Amino acid sequence: MGSTKDLNQPEVFAEALVHATLMQNREKLAAWLAEDENVTEHPFWPWYAYFADRLIDMAPQPEYGFQSRPTRTVAAPKIGRNDPCPCQSGKKFKQCHMDQEESVDWKLGSPTPAIKAMAISRIIQASPIQVLDKVPQELASDVVLTEIAAAYHNGDRLEDALGIIKKVLEGDREDPHILWDYWIARYAEWLVEADKTTESEQFLMDEYDAPRKVQAWQVAQKLAAYYVDQGDTENAETWVDTALEGNSENPFNHYLKGLLLHSLSNWEGAEASYTTALEMSENFRDEERAYMTPLVEESLKQVKNKEPLDVVEEEEEEEQN
């Protein structure tokens, strides 16, 4: 008999919801929970079946906009001390498996919004585009919509992705589980991908003039990145300096300064900015540091070899292709 999955752990709870959505099968889900392929013969099969049913009810369902389906009311199974043990040994429960009851005595409450968001992201990533096309978007939260947009973008459905993100960004932006700064950047980038550079620039300018759920320096950072990518060093310098004035402790602002100086073949200045970005990224969270470090290290290597920025950009494009 394997060890039981601990649903008190947020990561495990999220994983259980993913399995519940994708499996839609009580027995398979119960076997996963118990880590026992013969779960129906397990002494605590009634508990595992109960938890599997509860999880299937809680799981985000595509046909409901990745909300839960209406919940059934099912009482948790109970076995008295003097009842026959469910393992069918013929002994009383107290003389047989009662001491193992705690192994499946989970406090299976409702998943937190963070656990739901984690599960929804994984489910959408694992879902075929055809399934996502059938999701009623009017029932979907902003978390769901952004994840679907990302899936469309990865599936070469750029216009569909842009339409969804535009709708989300024009909304109230009240969802605390969305990084609005991230999606502002993605929308601007995707507009450029769609050859809508003027629209991308105007969008960022409007965001800077009236920022919502983000700070002005964060939008300035996006404008700096936009102008560096466009090769407009004059405007890039203005917005890099604005971003740095807003937050001189943000490593990405120093990285952008390095890119600008790199594009101007200011090797010494670019190296200093890249080095500062690398040092500051140590204070980032693990996932942010994992993204920033290789990016900055590669640029630092290029500038030390006095390789022009356009060489770096060409190599990045080749890697993406």
N, C-alpha and C positions, 0 to 999 in steps of 0.2 A: 504494500500500500504506500503510495507516494505521499508527500507532504501537501497540505491544503494551501491553496492560494490565499494570501492574507489581504482581504478587501479593505482592511483599515489603512493600507498604503495607497495614497492617491494615484500613483502610477499604475498599480495593479487594478484598482477600481476602474480607471479609464480604459485599461486594456480589456477588462471584463465587459465593459459596455461596447467596445469595438467588436469583440467576439460575438456578443449577443445580437448586434445588428447584422453582422455578416453571416452568422451561422443560422439564426432563426430556428434553432433545433435544441430543445430542452435537454435531450440525452447527451448530445455532443458538448454542449456548454457545461453540463454537470460533470462530465468526464474531465473537461479542462480544469474546472474548479477543484475537483478532487485529485487531479493528476492520477487518475485511475480509469483505464479503458473499460474495466468491468464495474463501472460505478453502480449499475442497477443491482449488483450483488453486494454492494458495500453496506455495512451495518447502518450507515447514516444516509442511505439513498433518499429517504423522504426529505431530509434537510437540503441535500444538494438539489433535488428537484424543485423544492420551494425557492431556493436562492436563484436557480436558473430561471424560473418563471418570473420572479421579481425583476431580475436583470433585463430580461427580454421586454418586460413592460416599461422599464426605465430607459431602454436604449433609444438613441436618436434614430428616428425612422425617416428615410427619404420622402415617403409619400405624405408625411406631416411637416415637411420643411425642416427635417432633422430635429423636430421636437419629439417628445415621447408620445406613444399612443395612449389612449385612455386606460387608466390603471384598473386592473381587476382587484377585488378585495379577497385575498386568500389568507386564511389563518395559518400561522406558523405551526408546524407539526410539534406535538408534545408526546413524550413518552414518560410514564410514571415510573418511579423507582421499582415498583413491584410488577410492572407490566412485563410481558415476554420480551426478550431482547429482539430487536428487528433483524439481527443476523441469523435468526432461526436456529440458534444453538439449543433452544429448549430451556435455557437458564433465564432467571429474572434479570432485568436490565441492570439492577444494582450489582449483580454478581458477574456481569459480563462486560459490556462496553460503556457503562455509564462514565467511567473515569476518562474516556476519550471524547466526551460530549463537547468539552470546551474547544476541541479542534475545529468544530464547525459552528460554534456559537458566535457568529459574526454579528456585529451591530450594523445591519445593512440599512442605513438611512438613505435619504435622497442624495445624489451626487451634488457636490458644490458646483457653482458656475465655472470655476477653473477646471474641475475634473471633466465637466461636460464639454468645455471648449477644447480640451486636450483630446478627448475621444472623437469629437466631431471632425477635428482636423485630420486625424488618422483615418477615419472612415471615408471621408471625401477623397483623400489621397489614394485610397484603395478601391474606390468606386469607378466603374467604367463611365465614360462621358455620356453614354446613352442613359444611364441611371440619373446623372446630374441634370440632363435635359428635361427630365420629367418632374423635377423637384418644384413644387409650387412656391415661387419666389416671394409671393405676397405673405406666405406663412413663415418665411425664413428670417432668422436674426441677421444682424450685420456680420457676426462672426461666420455664420454659414455662407453668406453671400461673398465675403472676401475670400474664403477658402475655395468656393466654386470658381470665382474669377481667376484665382491662381491656377486651378486645374485647367480651365479653358486656355489660359495663356500658355501653359506647358503643352497643351494639345493643339497649338497653332490656331486657336480661336481668338485672335487678338481683339477683334471688334466686339465680340461678345464679352470678353474680359473687361474692356474699357467701359462698355455700357453699364455693367454691374458696379464697377468701382465708382463711376461718376454718380450713380444713384446713391451709393452709400455715403460718399463724401458730401453730397448735397443734403443729406439727412441731418438728424439732430446730433450725431456723434456722441451719444450718451453712453454707449457700451464701454465699460471700463476695461474689458478684456481685449480691446483692439489697440494696437500701437498706431495711432493716427499719423504720427510722424513717418512711420514706415510706409503706410499706404499712400500718403501724399507723394513720397519719393517714387514709389512704384508707378503710380498713375502718370506722373510727369515723364518717366522713362518710357512707359508703354506708348504714350502719345508720340514721342520721338521715333520709336520703332515703327509706328504707323505713318511716318512722314508728316506728322502734324506738329512740327517744331514751334511754329508761331503760337499755336494753341497751348502747347506745353509751357512756353514762356509766359503767356498771359495768365494761365492758371496759377503758376507760381507767384507771379506778381500780385494777383488778387488775394492769394493766401497770405502773402507777406503783409499786405495792407490791412487785412482783417483776419488774423489767425484765430482758429477755433480748435481748442483742445491741444494746441501745440504752442510753443513759444516762437517769437519772431526770428530769433537767431537760428532756430531749426529750419525755418523756411529759407532764410538767407543761405544756409548751408546747401540746400537743394538748388538754389539759384547759382551758387558758386560752382557746384558740380555740373550744372547744365551748361554754363558758359565755358568752363574748362573743356567739356566734351565738344562744344561747338568751335573751339579754338579762338574764342573771343577773349583775349587776355585782359583787355581794358576793363570790361564788365566783370570778368572773373575776379580781378584784383579787388574791385569795389566790394563784391559780395563775400569774398574770402575774408577781407578785413572786417566786414560787418558781422560775419559769423564768429570770428575770433573775439571781437569786442563783446559780443553777447555771451560767449562762453569760451574762455581761453584754456579751460581744463579738458575740453572734449578732444580726444585724439584724432577724430576724423577731420576736425577743422584744421589741425596741423598737417594732416595727410593731404588735404586739398591745397593747402599753402605749398606743400612740397611739389604737388603735381603742377601747380601754376609756375613755380620757379623752374621746375624740370623742363616745362614746355619752352621756357625762355633761355634754356641752357645755362641757368645759374646753378652750376653744380654744387658749389659750397653751400649756398642758401637752401637748395633742395635737400641736400644731405642733412643739414641741421634740422629742418622741419620734419623730415621722415624719422630721424632719430628721436626727436621729441614725441612724435606720434607713437613710436614703438614703446618708449618708456611709459607714456601715459596709458597705453592700452593695458598695462599690467593691472590697472585699477578697474578694468571692465569686468563684467560678469563673464563666466567661462565661455558661453556661446558667442558673446560679442568678441572676446579676445581671440577665440578660435577663427573667427572670420577676419578680424583686423590684422593679426600678426603675419600670416603668410602674404597678405596683400602688401603690407608696408615693407616686409623684408625683401620681396621681389623688386619693388621700386627702388629700395635703398641699394640693392645690388646693381641695378641698371645705372643708377646715377653715379655710383662709384666707378663704373666702367665707362662713364661719359657717353652712354647710349641715349640717343634722343627719345623723347616721350612717344613719338609716333611709332618707334620700333616696339616699345612696350605695348602700345595699343594694338598693333598688328598681331603681335604674339598672342594677346588675350583673345582677339577675334578668331584666330586660328584654333585656339584651345576650345572656344565655344562651339566652333563648327565641327 
